[in-house]
């Protein structure tokens, strides 16, 4: 395992400045890694207020979504899961 923060089993968040070093140390093949980069920011308490107001649909993450072999259809799948009641 790397030195990142494990988000769910098999998925770690790492400091971008250390990502290449960690990948080199793990000696993973290109079919074993995915790199996602981005940034989002909120003022203190803003995200919590948005969640409390119902602005976000929260669903537990799944590894197969993160490493999907069909990422083009993933957003549509997640939207359906978020708006359809679960039974």
Order of alpha helices (4+ residues) and beta strands (2+ residues): beta-beta-alpha-alpha-alpha-alpha
